[in-house]
Amino acid sequence: MGKRMNMVLGYAALGMAIFCFLVKTRTVDRPNISWMKEYDYAHRGLYDNEEGIPENSLLAFGAAVEQGYGIELDVQMTRDGKLAVIHDYTLSRLCGNSCQVEDMSLKELQSYELFGTKERIPSLEEVLEFVDGRVPLIIEVKPIEGNIRQITKKTAEVLDKYKGLFCIQSFEPRILIWLKHNRPDWIRGQLTEYYIRDGTEAIEHMEDFCMHHMLLNVVTRPDYLAYNTEDRDCLTLRLCRKFFDAVEVDWTIRDKEQYELVKNDGAVVIFEGFQP
């Protein structure tokens, strides 16, 4: 009995060691990431769509800067290879038009008004010039299948000229792999959640498990883990924080009670709908 138990414990220890190796975040040559914890980050800017301050607009970014918040924003690639700061893949919700972002040029995108205001969809270059290093940026790269390399390379080329603080995150691990090999000194973060629970289609349970538990960290080695706040009890996140000093980023916090809980636990907060 004792020999069998020792064997079971040995296999369990080996399994845990392999799991930790797979999910480990970057620990060697990690860039300084301490500044991330000095700010709360306004999700798509300090916006209020109903009050005429559209999300991911220069107006919303200006409001965040005025209040001293960092900014989280989204980047997509247009048909003509430009970078537009927009979250949705279509203009339906934002502008009442069903066109796909990928099928439009930047000029065409910017002909539409956001939520009936005078605000337009900005380019990444316009946002960087506007913010000008006054607050740090969390930039989510949102690719489509087929432009992963192009959008990552273009984002990197634009950011090469930027002097302010920023980091890049994505749900797509291949973006982090590109950054790992081509911009190793940049801070990179892996976004994740329970995809199937949140209605993501065309994803298998095993893929969902691997992504949620960060099993691809073995090839991406992110600097921080950005979890849907509903999923922050994940074993991977707990292990990475405890053993690898990984930074936890939680999205999206929508009330002060949840904010206090997450903030007091040492996580970085991306918030919307209220001011911390």
Secondary structure as the mmCIF struct_conf table of DSSP 4:
data_model
#
loop_
_struct_conf.conf_type_id
_struct_conf.id
_struct_conf.beg_label_comp_id
_struct_conf.beg_label_asym_id
_struct_conf.beg_label_seq_id
_struct_conf.end_label_comp_id
_struct_conf.end_label_asym_id
_struct_conf.end_label_seq_id
HELX_RH_AL_P HELX_RH_AL_P1 GLY A 2 VAL A 23
BEND BEND1 VAL A 28 ASP A 29
HELX_LH_PP_P HELX_LH_PP_P1 ARG A 30 ASN A 32
HELX_RH_3T_P HELX_RH_3T_P1 SER A 34 GLU A 38
STRN STRN1 TYR A 41 HIS A 43
TURN_TY1_P TURN_TY1_P1 ARG A 44 ARG A 44
BEND BEND2 GLY A 45 LEU A 46
STRN STRN2 ASP A 48 ASP A 48
HELX_RH_3T_P HELX_RH_3T_P2 ASN A 49 GLU A 51
TURN_TY1_P TURN_TY1_P2 GLY A 52 GLY A 52
STRN STRN3 ILE A 53 ILE A 53
TURN_TY1_P TURN_TY1_P3 GLU A 55 ASN A 56
BEND BEND3 SER A 57 SER A 57
HELX_RH_AL_P HELX_RH_AL_P2 LEU A 58 GLN A 67
TURN_TY1_P TURN_TY1_P4 GLY A 68 GLY A 68
STRN STRN4 GLY A 70 MET A 77
TURN_TY1_P TURN_TY1_P5 ARG A 79 ASP A 80
BEND BEND4 GLY A 81 GLY A 81
STRN STRN5 LEU A 83 VAL A 85
BEND BEND5 HIS A 87 TYR A 89
STRN STRN6 THR A 90 THR A 90
BEND BEND6 LEU A 91 LEU A 91
HELX_RH_AL_P HELX_RH_AL_P3 SER A 92 CYS A 95
BEND BEND7 GLY A 96 GLY A 96
STRN STRN7 GLN A 100 GLN A 100
HELX_RH_3T_P HELX_RH_3T_P3 VAL A 101 ASP A 103
BEND BEND8 MET A 104 MET A 104
HELX_RH_AL_P HELX_RH_AL_P4 LEU A 106 LEU A 109
TURN_TY1_P TURN_TY1_P6 GLN A 110 SER A 111
BEND BEND9 TYR A 112 TYR A 112
HELX_LH_PP_P HELX_LH_PP_P2 GLU A 113 GLU A 113
HELX_RH_3T_P HELX_RH_3T_P4 LEU A 114 GLY A 116
BEND BEND10 THR A 117 LYS A 118
HELX_LH_PP_P HELX_LH_PP_P3 ILE A 121 PRO A 122
STRN STRN8 SER A 123 SER A 123
HELX_RH_AL_P HELX_RH_AL_P5 LEU A 124 VAL A 131
TURN_TY1_P TURN_TY1_P7 ASP A 132 GLY A 133
BEND BEND11 ARG A 134 VAL A 135
STRN STRN9 LEU A 137 VAL A 141
TURN_TY1_P TURN_TY1_P8 GLU A 145 GLY A 146
HELX_RH_AL_P HELX_RH_AL_P6 ILE A 148 LEU A 159
TURN_TY1_P TURN_TY1_P9 ASP A 160 LYS A 161
BEND BEND12 GLY A 164 GLY A 164
STRN STRN10 PHE A 166 SER A 170
BEND BEND13 PHE A 171 PHE A 171
HELX_RH_AL_P HELX_RH_AL_P7 PRO A 173 ASN A 182
TURN_TY1_P TURN_TY1_P10 PRO A 184 ASP A 185
BEND BEND14 TRP A 186 TRP A 186
STRN STRN11 ARG A 188 THR A 192
TURN_TY1_P TURN_TY1_P11 TYR A 195 GLY A 199
BEND BEND15 ALA A 202 ALA A 202
HELX_RH_AL_P HELX_RH_AL_P8 HIS A 205 HIS A 212
TURN_TY1_P TURN_TY1_P12 HIS A 213 LEU A 216
HELX_RH_AL_P HELX_RH_AL_P9 ASN A 217 THR A 220
BEND BEND16 ASP A 223 ASP A 223
STRN STRN12 TYR A 224 ASN A 228
HELX_RH_3T_P HELX_RH_3T_P5 THR A 229 ASP A 231
TURN_TY1_P TURN_TY1_P13 ARG A 232 ASP A 233
HELX_RH_AL_P HELX_RH_AL_P10 LEU A 235 PHE A 244
HELX_LH_PP_P HELX_LH_PP_P4 ALA A 246 ALA A 246
STRN STRN13 VAL A 247 ILE A 253
BEND BEND17 ASP A 255 ASP A 255
HELX_RH_AL_P HELX_RH_AL_P11 LYS A 256 ASN A 264
TURN_TY1_P TURN_TY1_P14 ASP A 265 GLY A 266
STRN STRN14 VAL A 268 PHE A 271
BEND BEND18 GLY A 273 PHE A 274
#
